[in-house]
Amino acid sequence: MLDLRSDTGTRPSPAMRRAMAEAEVGDDVYGDDPTVNDLQRACAALLGKEAALFVPSGSMGNLVAIAAQSGGRRDGVAVELLCDTDAHVLNHEGGGLGLLPLTPCALPAPGGVVPADVLAARIRAGDDHAPRTALLSVEITHTSLGGTVPDRAAYAATAEAARERGVAVHVDGARLFNAVVASGVSAAQWAGPADTVSICFSKGLGAPAGAMVAGSAEVVERARLWRKRLGGAMRQTGVLAAAAAVALDEGPAHLAEDHVRAAWLATTLAERFPGSVDPADVHTNIVHVACGPLGVPAPVLVPALTARGLLTKAYDDRTLRLVTHRDLAPGDPAAAVDLLTRVIGELT
């Protein structure tokens, strides 16, 4: 099967498997796993933060970071989280925000970033009738918008508007290194305007599991408590951290290849099915294909492609999602386009 559903389906590389087998380990609940500790220090430095915490998944990373900063209820006043309407933390993480003592509020966000003036006007101090705005979450890159890299100036202005008003900023950086490679802006520069940032090792970087949350030492300690509460505290976690360290070392070089392949897919599909893709919208490794010009709705097209050996994902009824990743062979994108063309011809 040719798998273009996501970049989460990659297999650990031989170097990762060797590192896992040879990892020096200890009990991470007691802070005794040297491989985990080394990775946490390295990621904190890479992201320009004081401390970092290894967690099992990106979803847990976002949840513990948000929980650590939301503050719960203060003086009897509820708190709220602001995010954009398409945010992954709101729509694709199993309703995890509902476990926390906060109210999520979604705002329109062109390009994935709530405009600074809109945000400033929306922040609330909290009273008997409304929650206090405690936190803003920004997604880099933005999954639901097709892996887009936000405008850095707009993002910085919005983050500044939030922090000037006492609102903390969290960056969901599950694919932050895709943004780094696409923009040439360092991870620390992207993370700079935020109080916390999460990164995921098991997407484009190719590790089998694991994510990291970085921020101040105080916030990371609170995140550690939330990790425990949510069942994410593990023991000899160095076997996973070892693979994540290799992914962090060798993964970014593969991301550039992923972006080139995604750009080729976008350009080729735009030529073959005019109106289906705007190549200018494809910033990284995710290609959203409008199914109207294809003549077949996504829920019909996906199983037909699966039956022919191509795994894809229906983002919604009108959109097919294709994601490039490190496990693709050089000829796989062309094979995918040819197969897609044949199946569409059979269905129309």
C-alpha positions in Angstrom: 0.0 0.0 0.0 1.2 3.5 -0.8 0.3 5.6 2.2 -0.4 9.3 1.9 -2.8 9.6 4.8 -0.3 11.2 7.1 3.3 11.6 8.1 2.6 9.6 11.3 2.9 6.3 9.5 6.6 6.3 9.1 8.7 3.4 10.5 11.6 3.9 12.8 14.9 4.1 10.9 17.7 1.6 11.5 19.6 4.3 13.4 16.5 4.8 15.7 16.2 1.1 16.3 19.9 0.8 17.2 19.6 3.8 19.6 16.5 2.3 21.2 18.3 -1.0 21.8 21.4 0.6 23.2 19.7 3.4 25.3 20.8 4.0 28.8 17.7 4.1 30.9 16.4 4.8 34.4 13.1 5.5 36.1 11.8 8.7 34.5 9.1 9.2 37.2 12.0 9.8 39.6 13.9 11.9 37.0 16.5 9.1 36.8 16.5 8.4 33.0 19.6 9.9 31.6 18.5 9.6 28.0 15.3 11.4 28.7 17.1 14.1 30.7 19.6 14.7 27.9 16.8 15.0 25.4 14.9 17.4 27.6 17.9 19.7 28.0 18.7 19.6 24.3 15.1 20.5 23.4 14.9 23.3 25.9 18.1 24.8 24.4 16.9 24.3 20.9 13.6 26.0 21.6 15.2 28.8 23.7 13.3 27.8 26.8 14.3 27.2 30.4 13.1 23.6 30.7 11.3 20.8 28.8 9.3 17.7 29.5 9.1 14.5 27.5 5.5 13.2 27.0 4.0 10.3 25.1 2.2 12.2 22.4 1.6 15.6 20.8 -2.0 15.7 22.1 -0.9 15.2 25.7 1.8 17.8 25.2 -0.7 20.4 24.2 -3.1 19.4 27.0 -0.5 19.5 29.8 0.9 22.8 28.6 -2.5 24.4 28.4 -3.5 22.9 31.8 -0.3 24.2 33.4 -0.9 27.7 32.2 -4.7 28.1 32.4 -4.6 28.4 36.2 -8.0 26.9 36.7 -10.4 29.1 38.6 -8.9 32.1 40.4 -11.0 33.9 43.0 -14.0 32.0 41.8 -13.8 33.4 38.2 -13.6 30.9 35.4 -10.9 31.1 32.8 -10.9 30.7 29.0 -8.6 29.6 26.2 -8.7 31.4 22.9 -7.8 29.6 19.7 -8.7 29.7 16.0 -11.8 27.9 14.7 -9.8 25.3 12.9 -7.3 24.6 15.7 -6.2 21.0 16.2 -6.4 21.4 20.0 -10.1 22.2 19.6 -11.2 19.9 16.9 -8.9 16.9 16.7 -7.7 15.9 20.1 -10.6 13.9 21.4 -12.2 16.8 23.3 -9.3 16.9 25.7 -9.9 20.6 26.6 -13.2 19.5 28.1 -11.2 17.8 30.9 -9.8 21.1 32.1 -11.4 23.8 34.2 -11.5 26.3 31.3 -13.8 27.5 28.5 -12.5 27.2 25.0 -13.4 30.0 22.6 -12.7 29.9 18.9 -12.1 33.0 16.8 -11.8 33.5 13.0 -8.1 33.5 12.1 -7.0 34.2 8.5 -3.9 32.2 7.8 -4.2 30.5 11.2 -3.5 33.5 13.3 -6.1 35.6 15.1 -5.4 39.3 14.1 -3.8 41.2 17.0 -6.5 43.9 17.0 -9.3 41.2 17.1 -7.5 39.4 19.9 -6.9 42.6 21.9 -10.6 43.5 21.7 -11.7 40.0 22.7 -9.6 39.5 25.9 -11.8 39.6 29.0 -10.8 40.4 32.6 -13.5 38.0 34.0 -16.4 38.8 36.2 -19.7 37.2 37.4 -20.8 36.8 33.8 -17.8 36.0 31.8 -14.6 34.0 32.2 -11.1 35.6 32.4 -9.0 35.1 29.3 -6.0 33.2 30.4 -4.4 31.6 27.3 -4.0 31.8 23.6 -3.1 28.8 21.5 -1.5 29.2 18.0 -0.7 26.2 15.7 2.6 26.1 13.6 2.3 24.6 11.0 -1.5 24.7 10.7 -2.8 21.2 10.0 -6.4 22.0 9.0 -5.3 24.7 6.7 -3.0 22.3 4.8 0.3 22.6 6.6 0.5 26.4 6.2 3.3 28.4 7.8 1.7 31.5 9.5 2.9 34.9 8.7 5.6 35.4 11.3 5.0 39.2 11.8 1.3 38.6 12.3 2.0 35.8 14.7 4.5 37.9 16.7 2.1 40.9 16.9 -0.8 38.7 18.1 1.4 37.0 20.7 2.7 40.4 21.9 -0.9 41.7 22.2 -1.8 38.7 24.3 1.2 38.8 26.6 0.9 42.6 27.1 -2.6 41.9 28.5 -1.5 39.1 30.8 -2.6 36.3 28.5 -0.1 33.4 28.1 0.7 32.0 24.7 1.0 28.4 23.8 2.3 27.2 20.4 1.1 23.8 19.2 4.2 23.0 17.2 3.5 19.4 16.3 5.1 20.2 12.9 7.2 23.2 14.0 10.2 21.8 12.2 8.3 21.8 8.9 7.9 25.6 9.5 11.6 25.9 10.3 12.7 24.2 7.1 10.1 26.0 4.9 10.9 29.5 6.3 14.5 29.3 7.3 13.5 30.7 10.7 15.0 28.8 13.6 12.9 26.8 16.1 13.9 29.2 18.9 12.7 32.2 16.8 9.3 30.6 16.2 9.1 29.7 19.9 10.3 33.0 21.1 6.9 34.9 21.3 5.3 32.0 23.2 5.4 31.0 26.9 5.2 27.3 26.0 5.7 25.3 22.9 5.1 21.6 22.1 6.8 19.7 19.4 6.1 16.1 18.1 8.7 13.6 17.2 6.3 11.0 15.6 5.2 13.1 12.6 7.6 14.3 9.9 10.6 13.7 12.1 9.8 10.0 11.9 10.1 8.7 15.5 7.7 6.0 16.7 6.4 8.0 19.6 6.9 11.0 21.8 6.6 14.8 22.1 8.1 17.6 24.1 6.8 20.6 26.0 9.1 23.5 26.7 8.7 26.6 28.7 9.8 28.1 32.1 10.9 25.8 34.8 7.9 26.7 36.9 5.4 25.9 34.1 7.1 22.7 33.1 6.9 21.5 36.7 3.2 22.1 36.6 3.0 20.3 33.3 4.8 17.4 34.9 2.0 17.1 37.5 -0.6 17.2 34.8 1.3 14.5 32.9 1.1 12.3 36.0 -2.6 13.0 36.4 -3.3 12.1 32.8 -1.4 8.8 33.0 1.6 10.0 30.9 4.3 9.4 33.5 6.4 6.4 32.3 9.4 4.5 33.6 12.3 3.5 31.4 11.3 6.0 28.8 14.8 6.3 27.4 14.0 3.7 24.8 11.6 6.2 23.3 13.7 9.3 23.9 16.6 7.7 22.2 14.6 7.3 19.0 13.3 10.9 19.4 16.9 12.2 19.7 17.8 10.5 16.4 14.7 11.9 14.8 15.6 15.4 15.9 19.1 14.9 14.4 18.3 13.3 11.1 14.6 14.3 10.5 14.8 17.9 9.4 16.9 17.0 6.4 14.1 14.7 5.2 11.5 17.5 5.7 12.9 19.4 2.8 12.4 16.4 0.5 8.9 16.1 1.8 8.1 19.7 0.9 9.5 19.2 -2.6 7.4 16.2 -3.2 4.3 17.9 -1.9 4.9 20.9 -4.2 5.3 18.5 -7.1 2.0 16.8 -6.2 0.2 20.2 -5.9 1.6 21.5 -9.3 0.8 18.3 -11.1 -2.7 17.9 -9.7 -3.4 21.6 -10.5 -2.4 21.0 -14.1 -4.3 17.7 -14.4 -7.4 18.9 -12.5 -7.6 22.7 -12.8 -9.0 24.2 -9.7 -8.3 21.3 -7.4 -5.2 22.7 -5.8 -3.6 26.1 -5.6 0.2 25.3 -5.4 0.8 28.6 -3.6 -1.2 27.3 -0.6 1.1 24.3 -0.2 3.8 25.5 2.2 5.1 22.2 3.6 4.1 18.5 3.3 0.3 18.6 3.3 -1.8 18.9 0.1 -5.5 19.6 0.3 -7.3 18.7 -2.9 -10.7 20.1 -3.6 -12.9 17.3 -4.9 -15.3 19.4 -6.9 -13.0 19.6 -9.9 -12.3 15.9 -9.6 -16.0 15.1 -10.0 -16.0 12.6 -7.0 -16.7 13.4 -3.4 -14.0 12.5 -0.9 -16.0 9.8 1.0 -16.5 7.9 -2.4 -13.0 8.5 -3.6 -11.0 7.4 -0.5 -12.3 3.8 -0.4 -12.0 3.4 -4.2 -8.3 4.5 -3.9 -7.7 2.2 -1.0 -9.0 -0.8 -3.0 -6.4 0.1 -5.6 -3.5 0.4 -3.2 -3.4 4.1 -2.3 -4.2 5.2 1.2 -5.5 8.8 1.5 -7.7 10.7 3.9 -11.0 12.6 3.5 -10.4 15.8 5.4 -14.1 16.5 4.9 -16.7 15.6 2.2 -15.2 18.1 -0.2 -11.5 17.7 0.5 -8.9 14.9 -0.1 -5.8 15.1 2.0 -2.4 13.9 0.8 0.7 14.0 3.1 4.3 13.4 2.0 6.8 11.8 4.4 10.2 10.2 4.7 9.1 6.6 3.8 8.0 7.5 0.3 10.2 6.3 -2.6 11.2 8.8 -5.3 8.6 7.5 -7.7 5.7 7.3 -5.3 4.2 10.8 -5.9 4.0 10.1 -9.6 2.5 6.7 -9.0 -0.1 8.3 -6.7 -1.2 10.8 -9.3 -1.5 8.2 -12.0 -3.6 6.0 -9.8 -5.8 8.9 -8.7 -6.3 9.8 -12.3 -7.3 6.3 -13.3 -9.7 5.9 -10.4 -11.4 9.2 -11.1 -11.8 8.2 -14.7 -13.5 5.0 -13.6 -15.8 6.8 -11.2 -16.9 9.6 -13.5 
